[in-house]
Amino acid sequence: MKKKKTKQSYRLRNWKQYNSALVQRGSLTLWVSHDVMTTWRNTDQTGKPGHPRTYSDTAVFCMATLKEVYHLPLRATQGLMGSLMKLLGLDLPVLSYSQLSRRCATLEVVLPRRRKNEPLHVVVDSTGVKVFGEGEWKVRQHGYTKRRAWRKLHLGADESTGEIVAVLVTTNNVADSQVLEDLLEQVDDEIEQVSGDGGYDKRNCYEAIRKRKAKAAIPPQRNAKIWQHGNSKAERLNRDENLRRIRQVGRKQWKKESGYHRRRLAETQMFRMKTIFGERVSARQFAGQATQMLVRCAALNTMTHLEMPDSYAV
């Protein structure tokens, strides 16, 4: 008789600090700081004909963040920001909902980062984000129709901190392996290792990782063959070394030795993203949809910087 598997229990070492961070996520002062107010008006001169913009990118980013964090539609975001200006006693104009929508389509989002003095272990993965379509219950009961659209969110996260270090938004017909090089180009830090699932087992991915002088922890497919045999004078491929090691000790042991299991932190970031912000975007155009997801990633990094749970198995 087989024993029934019980779910592993965990406890937190830093519950007090993590609980305080969860409370602080809802604080308006976290998302609307004094620095934002002092740079609210645009002071840049483009030199082009016409009136310069009234609002800075900081103002647009602030309102876009409020919209995503508090799950507000565009009009309600304008109302919330207007009421905050009155409560703060500031004589500053507020973007209208139509202005906010237009500016978000061209907004450049910079991820808040905490720089480290050591090489990064980058874990990469992707997930689908719904644009429109039926709910899960309708699909389960009656099947889905062709009127469904998705976008793909590609993430690169720091394995040690969970911080998002690279992000890219594409349509759902773009493979993970096609964007790995673009993700790595966003990381200015030195990279020690890149871990990804079997979808990244492509020559262009290994070449992109080799250019960064990093180690690749990508499991070759079950029927994988050696690309470059040992009698070749060319430089030995990291991918072939992984495959040889898997043949020696097995796939399970190789994953432990290479630290591949840490890749699950990328999946954890996907789960956090959808739990906190939802699994769909509301913008109608691709540029606006991409900005929505980038703003969510930036907000998620801010939440990560507050405090993350330090758990241990019981």
N, C-alpha and C positions, 0 to 999 in steps of 0.2 A: 504494500500500500504506500503510495506516494505521500510525502508530507506536504501539507498545504503551505505555500509560500506566504510569508507575512511581509507587509510593506515596511521598509526600513524607516525608523524614526530618527529625527534630528532635533537637536536643541541649539539655541543661539548663545554664544558667549557675550555678545554685545547687545542684548535685547533693549536695554535702556536707551542707548545711543541710537539704535536703529528705529525704535519706536518714536523717538523725538524727531528723527529725520522724516518719517512718514507723515507726522503732523505738520512739519515745516513745508512739505510739498504743496500744501494748500494755502500757504501764506502769500498774499498779494505782494508783499514787500520783497519776496524772493524773485518775482518775475517783473516787477515794476520798481526798479531801483532809482536812487537819486541821480546816478550817472545817465540813466536813460532820459530823465526829464531835462537835464542840462544840454543834451544833444538832440532834443526832439525836433527842432527846426533845422532845415537843411541850409548849410552855409557854403556848400560847394558850388562853384561857378563852372559850367561846362564850356562856356565860350560859344555855344550854339545859339541861333536865333530863338526868340521866345522867352517867356517867363520861366525862371528856374523853379525847380520843385520846391514846394513848401515844406514837405516832411522828409526827414532823413531816413535812410535805410534802417537805422536803429529803431525809429518809431514804428516802421512797418513790421520789423521783426518782433518788437514787443507785443503789438496787437495780434500778430499771427500766432505767437506763443500762447497768449491768453486764450485765443480761440481754440487751440488744440488741447491745452491743459484742462480747460473747463468745459470742453465739448459744446462750444457755442456756435450758432450760425452767424453769418456775417453781420446782420443787423443787430443782433444781441451783443456782439463784440463791440460795435460802435457805441451802443448804449452803456455798456459796462465801463468803457474807457472814458466816456463823457462824464459819468457819475464820479469816477475816481478823480478826474481833474477838478471837479467841484469840491469834493471832500478834501483834496490837498490844497485848495485855494490857489490853483494855478491858472493863469490866463493864457492857456495854450489851446490851439485848435485841435480837433480830432478828425482823423481820416473818416470819410464816409465809407459805407460798406462797398460801394462800387469802386472807389479809389483803392481800398484795401485789396479787393479782388484783382484789379489790374496790376498793382504794384507787386503782389505776391508772385505773379507769373514771371517777373524778371528779377526777383530778389536773390542775391547771393548769400547763402547761409554758410557760416563758418562754425564748425563744431568746437565747443569749448573743450580744451584739452589741459591735462596736467602732464607736463613734460617729465620724462624719466631720464636718468643718466645711465641706463642700461639697455641692451638690445631688447626688442619686442618679440614675443611669440604671438603672431597674428593668426586668429582663427576666423575662417570665412564660411559664409553660408548665404542662402537666399530664401525668401518666402514670398508668397503671393498676397497681394492686397486687393480687395474687391473694389471695383468702381461702381458697378451697378449690376443688378441681377436678382434672382429670387432668393428667398431665405433658405436656410438649410432644411427646415421642416418640409417646405414645398418640394424641394429637390428629392428628399428621401421618400416622400409619398407618391409623387407623380413624375419624377425625373426632371431634368433641366432642359431648357430651350436654348436656342442659339443666341438669345439676347442676354449674353453675359460677357463682362469685360473685366480683365485683371491687369494689374501692374506688378512687376517684380522688384522687390527691394533687396539689394545685394549689400551685405554688411561685412566689415572687417573689424574685429574686436580684439583688444589687448587681453590675452589669456590671464594675466595676473590680476588685473583690476576690473575687467568687464567693461571698460570704457570703449566706446565706439571710436575707431580711429579712421575709418574710411567708409563711405556710403555712396551707392550709385543706384539710380532708379531707371528701369528700362521697361519696355513692353514685354508681354509674357512669351514672346517667341525668341527671346535672346537667351542663349545657354549660359550657365554659370562660367564655363571655361572661357567664354568670349570676353569677359569683363575683368578677369583676375588681374591682368596687367594694369588696367586703369585704376583698380582699387589700390594696388601696391604703389602706384605713382602718387597717390594722395598722402602716403605715409613718408614724412621727412626723416623720421628716426631710423636708426639702424635696425634691421630686421634679422633676428637669429633663426626663426623657424616660421613656416607657414603650414597650417594644418587645414585640410578640407576633405570633403567626402569624395567618393569615387567619381563624381561628376567632373572633377578637376584633373582627372587622369588623362591629360592631353599634352602633346609635345609643347604647344605654345605656353601652357601653364608652367611646366618645368623650366622652360627657357626664361620666362619672366621671373621666376624665383631664383634661378641661377644668376641672372643679372644683378639681383640684390644681394648676392653672396650669402643666401640663406639656405637652410635645410628644408626639404619638402617632406611632410608627413601626410601622404595621400595614398590610401590603399589601392593598389592595382586591382583590376577586375579579376574575377575568379578564373577566367580562361586566358589571363594575360601571358604574353610571351616576352622574352628578353629582347630589347631593342638593339642593344649593342653588346656583342659577346666579348668575353675576356681577352681573346687574342687580338682584339683591335687596338691600334696605337692611339686612338682618340681618347679624350678624357672620359672617365667612367661616369655614367649617369646615375644620379641620386635615385631615380625611379627604379633602375635595374638592381641597385644595391638593396632597396626595400624589398623587391620581389625575391631576391636570393635569400634574404633573411627570413622572409615569410615561409619559404620552402624549407628552411632549416628548423625553425622553432614553431611555426604555425602562426596564423593570422592573429589569434587572440594574444599570444605572447608578444608579437611585434607591436601591437597597439599599445601595450603597457610600456615596452621599452622606448618607443618613440614619443610617448606623451600624446598620442592621437586622441585619447579619451577626453582631453581638455577641450577638444573641438565642440563638445556639448555646450560650452559657454556661449557660443554663437547662437545655438538654438534657444538657450535661456534668454538671450537678448531679444530674439524674435517673440518669445512668449511674453516677456515684459512689455514689449511694444504693443502687442495686440490686446493684452489685458488692461493696460493703462489708457490707451488711446483708441482702442477699437480696431476692427479688422477691415475697415473700408475708408475710402476718402470721398470727400464731397465735391471737390472741384470738377468742373466739366472738361477743361482742357488739360493736356498732358503736362504742360509747364507748371500749372497750378497744382496738379496732383503731386508732381515731383517736389515742389516746395513744401507742401503739406508734410510729406514724409521726412524731408530734411529737417524741418522745424521740430518734428517729433523726436528725431534722433538727437538734436541739440538739447531739447528739454530732458530727454532721458539721460544724457551725460551729466546735466546739472543735478538731476536726482541721484545719480550714481556718486557724484562728488560729495553729496551730503553725508551719506553713510550706506554701506551695503551689509547684509547679514553675514555674520561670521559663524557658520554652522559646523556642527560635528555630529557624527553618527553615535547614537545611543547603543 
